[in-house]
Amino acid sequence: MVTDAGWQVLKGGQRIELRKEMAQPKTSRREKRAAAAAGVVGDADNTLLTALKGLRAKLAQTQRVPAYVVFSDRTLIELATHRPESLRAMREIHGVGDAKLERYGTVFLEIIQAAAR
């Protein structure tokens, strides 16, 4: 149902204007995730996060699986932020279960420990 004010706009008797923030271009999911990650991870941790993502990509490519199958972005962000010092501490990170800890724990822990030096 169209109101009287709506009919005035449709017939050209009334003019409407959009607010500027409504006309902004859309942001892609990838850009939104990157911005969210940058907000969560500090500058010092960003270098570690980049290294962890590189390792994840390499492992995923070797296994011919999507990167998120190895570890999700959330898991990598938590690893970069909390920097676990042992496999036991790494097990407390979201997304690190027994199977992934056994399969990937040591190589990811080496990257984390190297960044601490």
CNS distance restraints for C-alpha pairs under 8 A (distance, minus, plus):
assign (resid   2 and name CA) (resid   6 and name CA) 5.63 0.50 0.50
assign (resid   2 and name CA) (resid   7 and name CA) 6.52 0.50 0.50
assign (resid   3 and name CA) (resid   7 and name CA) 6.34 0.50 0.50
assign (resid   4 and name CA) (resid   8 and name CA) 6.38 0.50 0.50
assign (resid   5 and name CA) (resid   9 and name CA) 6.51 0.50 0.50
assign (resid   5 and name CA) (resid  14 and name CA) 7.83 0.50 0.50
assign (resid   6 and name CA) (resid  10 and name CA) 6.23 0.50 0.50
assign (resid   7 and name CA) (resid  11 and name CA) 6.02 0.50 0.50
assign (resid   8 and name CA) (resid  12 and name CA) 6.20 0.50 0.50
assign (resid   8 and name CA) (resid  13 and name CA) 4.99 0.50 0.50
assign (resid   8 and name CA) (resid  14 and name CA) 5.24 0.50 0.50
assign (resid   9 and name CA) (resid  13 and name CA) 5.86 0.50 0.50
assign (resid   9 and name CA) (resid  14 and name CA) 4.59 0.50 0.50
assign (resid   9 and name CA) (resid  15 and name CA) 5.90 0.50 0.50
assign (resid   9 and name CA) (resid  16 and name CA) 7.26 0.50 0.50
assign (resid  10 and name CA) (resid  14 and name CA) 7.92 0.50 0.50
assign (resid  18 and name CA) (resid  22 and name CA) 6.70 0.50 0.50
assign (resid  18 and name CA) (resid  23 and name CA) 7.27 0.50 0.50
assign (resid  19 and name CA) (resid  23 and name CA) 7.06 0.50 0.50
assign (resid  20 and name CA) (resid  24 and name CA) 7.01 0.50 0.50
assign (resid  27 and name CA) (resid  31 and name CA) 6.28 0.50 0.50
assign (resid  27 and name CA) (resid  32 and name CA) 6.62 0.50 0.50
assign (resid  28 and name CA) (resid  32 and name CA) 6.30 0.50 0.50
assign (resid  29 and name CA) (resid  33 and name CA) 6.11 0.50 0.50
assign (resid  30 and name CA) (resid  34 and name CA) 6.12 0.50 0.50
assign (resid  31 and name CA) (resid  35 and name CA) 6.13 0.50 0.50
assign (resid  32 and name CA) (resid  36 and name CA) 6.16 0.50 0.50
assign (resid  33 and name CA) (resid  37 and name CA) 6.07 0.50 0.50
assign (resid  34 and name CA) (resid  38 and name CA) 6.12 0.50 0.50
assign (resid  35 and name CA) (resid  39 and name CA) 6.28 0.50 0.50
assign (resid  36 and name CA) (resid  40 and name CA) 6.41 0.50 0.50
assign (resid  37 and name CA) (resid  41 and name CA) 5.94 0.50 0.50
assign (resid  37 and name CA) (resid  77 and name CA) 7.08 0.50 0.50
assign (resid  38 and name CA) (resid  42 and name CA) 6.99 0.50 0.50
assign (resid  38 and name CA) (resid  46 and name CA) 7.60 0.50 0.50
assign (resid  40 and name CA) (resid  77 and name CA) 7.70 0.50 0.50
assign (resid  41 and name CA) (resid  45 and name CA) 5.80 0.50 0.50
assign (resid  41 and name CA) (resid  46 and name CA) 6.06 0.50 0.50
assign (resid  41 and name CA) (resid  77 and name CA) 6.73 0.50 0.50
assign (resid  41 and name CA) (resid  80 and name CA) 7.43 0.50 0.50
assign (resid  41 and name CA) (resid  81 and name CA) 6.30 0.50 0.50
assign (resid  42 and name CA) (resid  46 and name CA) 6.09 0.50 0.50
assign (resid  42 and name CA) (resid  81 and name CA) 7.86 0.50 0.50
assign (resid  43 and name CA) (resid  47 and name CA) 7.24 0.50 0.50
assign (resid  44 and name CA) (resid  48 and name CA) 7.45 0.50 0.50
assign (resid  45 and name CA) (resid  49 and name CA) 6.08 0.50 0.50
assign (resid  45 and name CA) (resid  80 and name CA) 5.48 0.50 0.50
assign (resid  45 and name CA) (resid  81 and name CA) 6.15 0.50 0.50
assign (resid  46 and name CA) (resid  50 and name CA) 6.14 0.50 0.50
assign (resid  46 and name CA) (resid  80 and name CA) 7.48 0.50 0.50
assign (resid  47 and name CA) (resid  51 and name CA) 6.39 0.50 0.50
assign (resid  48 and name CA) (resid  52 and name CA) 6.15 0.50 0.50
assign (resid  48 and name CA) (resid  80 and name CA) 5.80 0.50 0.50
assign (resid  48 and name CA) (resid 111 and name CA) 7.77 0.50 0.50
assign (resid  48 and name CA) (resid 112 and name CA) 6.99 0.50 0.50
assign (resid  48 and name CA) (resid 115 and name CA) 6.36 0.50 0.50
assign (resid  49 and name CA) (resid  53 and name CA) 6.11 0.50 0.50
assign (resid  49 and name CA) (resid  76 and name CA) 6.52 0.50 0.50
assign (resid  49 and name CA) (resid  77 and name CA) 6.45 0.50 0.50
assign (resid  49 and name CA) (resid  79 and name CA) 7.95 0.50 0.50
assign (resid  49 and name CA) (resid  80 and name CA) 5.39 0.50 0.50
assign (resid  50 and name CA) (resid  54 and name CA) 6.20 0.50 0.50
assign (resid  51 and name CA) (resid  55 and name CA) 6.32 0.50 0.50
assign (resid  51 and name CA) (resid 111 and name CA) 7.29 0.50 0.50
assign (resid  52 and name CA) (resid  56 and name CA) 6.14 0.50 0.50
assign (resid  52 and name CA) (resid  76 and name CA) 6.60 0.50 0.50
assign (resid  52 and name CA) (resid  80 and name CA) 7.88 0.50 0.50
assign (resid  52 and name CA) (resid 108 and name CA) 6.97 0.50 0.50
assign (resid  52 and name CA) (resid 111 and name CA) 7.06 0.50 0.50
assign (resid  53 and name CA) (resid  57 and name CA) 6.09 0.50 0.50
assign (resid  53 and name CA) (resid  76 and name CA) 7.23 0.50 0.50
assign (resid  54 and name CA) (resid  58 and name CA) 6.23 0.50 0.50
assign (resid  55 and name CA) (resid  59 and name CA) 6.18 0.50 0.50
assign (resid  55 and name CA) (resid 108 and name CA) 7.67 0.50 0.50
assign (resid  56 and name CA) (resid  60 and name CA) 6.00 0.50 0.50
assign (resid  56 and name CA) (resid  67 and name CA) 6.16 0.50 0.50
assign (resid  56 and name CA) (resid  70 and name CA) 6.35 0.50 0.50
assign (resid  56 and name CA) (resid  71 and name CA) 7.06 0.50 0.50
assign (resid  57 and name CA) (resid  61 and name CA) 6.02 0.50 0.50
assign (resid  57 and name CA) (resid  67 and name CA) 5.67 0.50 0.50
assign (resid  58 and name CA) (resid  62 and name CA) 6.21 0.50 0.50
assign (resid  59 and name CA) (resid  63 and name CA) 6.18 0.50 0.50
assign (resid  59 and name CA) (resid  67 and name CA) 7.94 0.50 0.50
assign (resid  59 and name CA) (resid  70 and name CA) 7.40 0.50 0.50
assign (resid  60 and name CA) (resid  64 and name CA) 5.70 0.50 0.50
assign (resid  60 and name CA) (resid  65 and name CA) 5.12 0.50 0.50
assign (resid  60 and name CA) (resid  66 and name CA) 5.92 0.50 0.50
assign (resid  60 and name CA) (resid  67 and name CA) 5.10 0.50 0.50
assign (resid  60 and name CA) (resid  69 and name CA) 7.50 0.50 0.50
assign (resid  60 and name CA) (resid  70 and name CA) 6.39 0.50 0.50
assign (resid  61 and name CA) (resid  65 and name CA) 6.48 0.50 0.50
assign (resid  61 and name CA) (resid  66 and name CA) 7.69 0.50 0.50
assign (resid  61 and name CA) (resid  67 and name CA) 7.79 0.50 0.50
assign (resid  65 and name CA) (resid  69 and name CA) 6.53 0.50 0.50
assign (resid  65 and name CA) (resid  70 and name CA) 7.99 0.50 0.50
assign (resid  66 and name CA) (resid  70 and name CA) 7.61 0.50 0.50
assign (resid  67 and name CA) (resid  71 and name CA) 6.81 0.50 0.50
assign (resid  67 and name CA) (resid  72 and name CA) 7.50 0.50 0.50
assign (resid  68 and name CA) (resid  72 and name CA) 4.57 0.50 0.50
assign (resid  68 and name CA) (resid  73 and name CA) 7.16 0.50 0.50
assign (resid  70 and name CA) (resid 100 and name CA) 7.62 0.50 0.50
assign (resid  70 and name CA) (resid 104 and name CA) 7.98 0.50 0.50
assign (resid  71 and name CA) (resid  75 and name CA) 6.03 0.50 0.50
assign (resid  71 and name CA) (resid  76 and name CA) 6.75 0.50 0.50
assign (resid  71 and name CA) (resid  95 and name CA) 6.94 0.50 0.50
assign (resid  71 and name CA) (resid  96 and name CA) 7.85 0.50 0.50
assign (resid  72 and name CA) (resid  76 and name CA) 6.48 0.50 0.50
assign (resid  72 and name CA) (resid  95 and name CA) 7.26 0.50 0.50
assign (resid  73 and name CA) (resid  77 and name CA) 6.08 0.50 0.50
assign (resid  74 and name CA) (resid  78 and name CA) 6.21 0.50 0.50
assign (resid  74 and name CA) (resid  94 and name CA) 7.62 0.50 0.50
assign (resid  75 and name CA) (resid  79 and name CA) 6.14 0.50 0.50
assign (resid  75 and name CA) (resid  93 and name CA) 6.76 0.50 0.50
assign (resid  75 and name CA) (resid  94 and name CA) 5.74 0.50 0.50
assign (resid  75 and name CA) (resid  95 and name CA) 5.68 0.50 0.50
assign (resid  75 and name CA) (resid  96 and name CA) 7.42 0.50 0.50
assign (resid  76 and name CA) (resid  80 and name CA) 6.12 0.50 0.50
assign (resid  77 and name CA) (resid  81 and name CA) 6.06 0.50 0.50
assign (resid  78 and name CA) (resid  82 and name CA) 5.78 0.50 0.50
assign (resid  78 and name CA) (resid  83 and name CA) 7.76 0.50 0.50
assign (resid  78 and name CA) (resid  93 and name CA) 6.59 0.50 0.50
assign (resid  78 and name CA) (resid  94 and name CA) 7.44 0.50 0.50
assign (resid  79 and name CA) (resid  83 and name CA) 5.27 0.50 0.50
assign (resid  79 and name CA) (resid  84 and name CA) 6.74 0.50 0.50
assign (resid  79 and name CA) (resid  90 and name CA) 7.60 0.50 0.50
assign (resid  79 and name CA) (resid  93 and name CA) 6.97 0.50 0.50
assign (resid  79 and name CA) (resid 112 and name CA) 7.86 0.50 0.50
assign (resid  80 and name CA) (resid 112 and name CA) 7.43 0.50 0.50
assign (resid  83 and name CA) (resid 112 and name CA) 6.18 0.50 0.50
assign (resid  83 and name CA) (resid 113 and name CA) 7.97 0.50 0.50
assign (resid  84 and name CA) (resid  89 and name CA) 5.29 0.50 0.50
assign (resid  84 and name CA) (resid  90 and name CA) 5.28 0.50 0.50
assign (resid  84 and name CA) (resid 109 and name CA) 7.55 0.50 0.50
assign (resid  84 and name CA) (resid 112 and name CA) 7.55 0.50 0.50
assign (resid  85 and name CA) (resid  89 and name CA) 6.44 0.50 0.50
assign (resid  85 and name CA) (resid  90 and name CA) 7.40 0.50 0.50
assign (resid  85 and name CA) (resid 109 and name CA) 7.34 0.50 0.50
assign (resid  85 and name CA) (resid 112 and name CA) 7.87 0.50 0.50
assign (resid  85 and name CA) (resid 113 and name CA) 7.02 0.50 0.50
assign (resid  86 and name CA) (resid  90 and name CA) 6.13 0.50 0.50
assign (resid  86 and name CA) (resid 109 and name CA) 7.20 0.50 0.50
assign (resid  87 and name CA) (resid  91 and name CA) 6.18 0.50 0.50
assign (resid  87 and name CA) (resid 101 and name CA) 7.29 0.50 0.50
assign (resid  87 and name CA) (resid 105 and name CA) 6.43 0.50 0.50
assign (resid  87 and name CA) (resid 106 and name CA) 7.35 0.50 0.50
assign (resid  87 and name CA) (resid 109 and name CA) 7.31 0.50 0.50
assign (resid  88 and name CA) (resid  92 and name CA) 7.18 0.50 0.50
assign (resid  89 and name CA) (resid  93 and name CA) 7.48 0.50 0.50
assign (resid  90 and name CA) (resid  96 and name CA) 7.10 0.50 0.50
assign (resid  90 and name CA) (resid 101 and name CA) 7.70 0.50 0.50
assign (resid  90 and name CA) (resid 105 and name CA) 7.50 0.50 0.50
assign (resid  90 and name CA) (resid 109 and name CA) 7.95 0.50 0.50
assign (resid  91 and name CA) (resid  96 and name CA) 5.50 0.50 0.50
assign (resid  91 and name CA) (resid  97 and name CA) 6.37 0.50 0.50
assign (resid  91 and name CA) (resid  98 and name CA) 7.34 0.50 0.50
assign (resid  91 and name CA) (resid 101 and name CA) 6.71 0.50 0.50
assign (resid  92 and name CA) (resid  96 and name CA) 7.16 0.50 0.50
assign (resid  96 and name CA) (resid 100 and name CA) 5.82 0.50 0.50
assign (resid  96 and name CA) (resid 101 and name CA) 5.93 0.50 0.50
assign (resid  97 and name CA) (resid 101 and name CA) 5.89 0.50 0.50
assign (resid  98 and name CA) (resid 102 and name CA) 6.10 0.50 0.50
assign (resid  99 and name CA) (resid 103 and name CA) 6.13 0.50 0.50
assign (resid 100 and name CA) (resid 104 and name CA) 5.58 0.50 0.50
assign (resid 100 and name CA) (resid 105 and name CA) 6.76 0.50 0.50
assign (resid 101 and name CA) (resid 105 and name CA) 4.33 0.50 0.50
assign (resid 101 and name CA) (resid 106 and name CA) 7.70 0.50 0.50
assign (resid 102 and name CA) (resid 106 and name CA) 7.69 0.50 0.50
assign (resid 104 and name CA) (resid 108 and name CA) 6.28 0.50 0.50
assign (resid 105 and name CA) (resid 109 and name CA) 5.93 0.50 0.50
assign (resid 106 and name CA) (resid 110 and name CA) 6.20 0.50 0.50
assign (resid 107 and name CA) (resid 111 and name CA) 6.65 0.50 0.50
assign (resid 108 and name CA) (resid 112 and name CA) 6.39 0.50 0.50
assign (resid 109 and name CA) (resid 113 and name CA) 6.07 0.50 0.50
assign (resid 110 and name CA) (resid 114 and name CA) 6.04 0.50 0.50
assign (resid 111 and name CA) (resid 115 and name CA) 6.30 0.50 0.50
assign (resid 112 and name CA) (resid 116 and name CA) 6.52 0.50 0.50
assign (resid 113 and name CA) (resid 117 and name CA) 6.84 0.50 0.50
